[in-house]
């Protein structure tokens, strides 16, 4: 099944021309007039590839990427930039964008980038599901169990966690045991992987 391509650009002519170009290439498309319009529709969209303009009047491409990351949505994103915006495009790639194309772009360049993005979609969706599951499991922890896990992520021993939190070693060990049980973690590595997938920060 052909992956959908979501075009997010405030310029109606750009949306129309890209939709026509991709349609003739056999791609299914849906266009959005702005970043907020796209984000508001996310819950009703099937996983797909995103063509995202960097400059938009409501919220820009960087803010859209931030929102996607917060929601744990890892669909492949290709950034569309104007002349002289390469530095900004590089910033978005550090945030998770797969590629960027400069306007006006050649048809073969855009199609080649989209092909790469859509080929990676299945893996991206799987990664996103893993993150969502990890976050859901972390929400089952008590605040203290979460702190113990954060300590483990930061490389602290049980004694180090106890000292940091001002609790006894026995209490720290008890919270750790309960945390492991709630997560279904069979080892310290399992617990740390859950925390990493969920984006949990080390104890500070």
C-alpha positions in Angstrom: 0.0 0.0 0.0 1.3 3.5 -0.9 2.1 5.6 2.0 0.3 8.9 2.3 2.3 12.2 2.0 1.1 15.1 4.1 2.0 18.5 2.6 2.2 21.3 5.2 2.7 24.7 3.6 0.9 28.0 3.9 1.3 28.8 0.2 -1.7 27.5 -1.7 0.2 27.4 -5.0 3.0 25.3 -3.5 0.5 22.9 -2.0 -1.3 22.6 -5.3 1.8 22.1 -7.4 3.3 19.5 -5.1 0.0 17.6 -4.8 -0.3 17.5 -8.6 3.4 16.4 -9.0 3.0 13.6 -6.5 -0.3 12.6 -7.8 1.1 12.0 -11.3 3.8 9.9 -9.6 1.2 7.7 -7.9 1.5 9.2 -4.4 -1.5 9.8 -2.2 -1.5 13.3 -0.7 -3.3 15.5 1.7 -2.5 19.2 2.1 -2.7 21.4 5.1 -2.6 25.2 5.1 -0.5 25.5 8.3 1.3 23.8 11.1 -1.6 24.0 13.6 -4.1 22.7 11.0 -1.9 19.7 10.6 -1.3 19.1 14.3 -5.1 19.4 15.0 -5.7 16.6 12.4 -3.0 14.2 13.6 -5.2 12.0 15.6 -7.3 11.1 12.5 -4.4 10.5 10.1 -2.8 7.2 9.1 1.0 7.1 9.4 2.6 8.8 6.5 5.5 10.9 5.3 5.5 14.7 6.0 6.6 17.5 3.7 6.9 20.4 6.1 7.6 24.0 5.2 10.1 25.7 7.6 8.4 29.2 7.4 4.7 29.5 8.2 2.8 32.3 9.9 1.0 30.4 12.6 3.6 28.0 13.9 6.7 27.2 12.0 8.3 23.9 11.0 10.6 23.8 14.0 7.6 24.2 16.4 5.7 21.4 14.4 8.7 19.1 14.9 8.8 19.9 18.6 5.1 19.1 18.9 5.6 15.8 17.0 8.5 14.8 19.2 6.5 15.6 22.4 3.7 13.3 21.1 6.1 10.5 20.3 5.3 10.6 16.6 8.2 9.5 14.5 6.9 9.6 11.0 9.6 10.7 8.5 9.7 14.4 7.9 11.2 16.2 5.0 11.7 20.0 5.5 11.1 22.4 2.7 13.3 25.5 2.9 13.7 28.8 1.0 17.0 30.2 -0.2 19.6 30.8 2.6 17.8 28.6 5.3 20.2 25.7 5.2 21.4 26.4 8.8 17.8 26.2 10.0 17.2 23.0 8.0 20.3 21.4 9.7 18.8 22.3 13.1 15.6 20.5 12.2 17.6 17.4 11.1 19.2 17.4 14.6 15.6 17.4 15.9 14.7 14.3 13.9 13.9 15.5 10.3 15.0 12.9 7.8 16.0 15.3 5.0 15.5 18.8 3.5 14.9 20.2 0.1 15.4 23.7 -1.1 12.7 25.6 -3.0 12.4 25.7 -5.9 13.2 22.0 -6.0 13.6 19.6 -9.0 11.0 17.0 -9.3 13.5 14.1 -9.2 15.1 15.5 -6.0 11.8 15.7 -4.2 10.6 12.3 -5.4 14.0 10.7 -4.4 13.8 12.2 -0.9 10.2 11.0 -0.5 11.0 7.5 -1.6 13.7 7.3 1.0 11.3 8.7 3.6 8.5 6.4 2.8 10.8 3.4 2.8 11.7 4.2 6.4 8.1 4.7 7.5 7.5 1.2 8.9 10.6 1.4 11.1 9.7 4.9 12.2 6.1 3.8 13.2 7.6 0.8 15.2 10.0 3.1 17.0 7.2 5.5 17.8 5.0 2.7 19.2 8.0 1.5 21.4 8.3 5.0 22.8 4.6 5.3 23.6 4.5 1.9 25.3 7.6 2.9 27.4 6.0 6.2 28.4 2.8 4.4 29.4 4.7 2.0 31.6 6.6 4.8 33.3 3.3 6.4 34.2 2.5 3.4 36.3 5.4 4.2 38.6 5.0 6.1 41.9 7.0 9.4 42.1 9.6 7.7 44.3 10.0 4.7 42.0 10.4 7.1 39.1 13.2 8.9 41.0 14.9 5.5 41.7 14.8 4.7 38.0 16.2 8.2 37.2 19.0 7.4 39.6 19.8 4.2 37.8 19.8 6.0 34.4 22.3 8.4 35.9 24.6 5.5 36.9 24.0 5.7 40.6 24.1 2.6 42.9 21.4 1.8 45.3 23.4 3.5 48.0 24.0 6.5 45.9 20.3 6.8 45.1 19.5 6.5 48.9 22.0 9.2 49.7 20.7 11.5 47.0 17.0 11.1 48.0 17.7 11.1 51.8 16.2 7.6 52.3 17.6 4.4 53.8 19.3 1.8 51.6 16.6 -0.7 52.4 13.9 1.7 51.3 15.8 2.4 48.0 16.1 -1.3 47.4 12.4 -1.8 48.0 11.4 1.0 45.6 13.8 -0.5 43.0 12.2 -3.9 43.3 8.7 -2.5 43.0 9.8 -0.4 40.0 11.3 -3.4 38.2 8.1 -5.4 38.8 5.8 -2.6 37.5 7.9 -2.2 34.3 8.2 -6.0 33.8 11.9 -5.5 33.6 14.0 -8.6 34.1 17.3 -6.8 34.4 18.8 -3.3 35.0 19.5 -3.0 31.3 15.7 -3.6 30.6 14.8 -0.8 33.0 17.3 1.6 31.6 16.1 0.8 28.1 12.5 1.6 29.1 13.7 4.9 30.6 15.7 5.8 27.5 12.8 4.9 25.1 10.5 7.2 27.2 13.1 10.0 27.3 13.4 9.9 31.0 16.2 12.3 32.3 18.7 11.1 34.9 18.3 12.1 38.5 19.6 15.6 39.3 
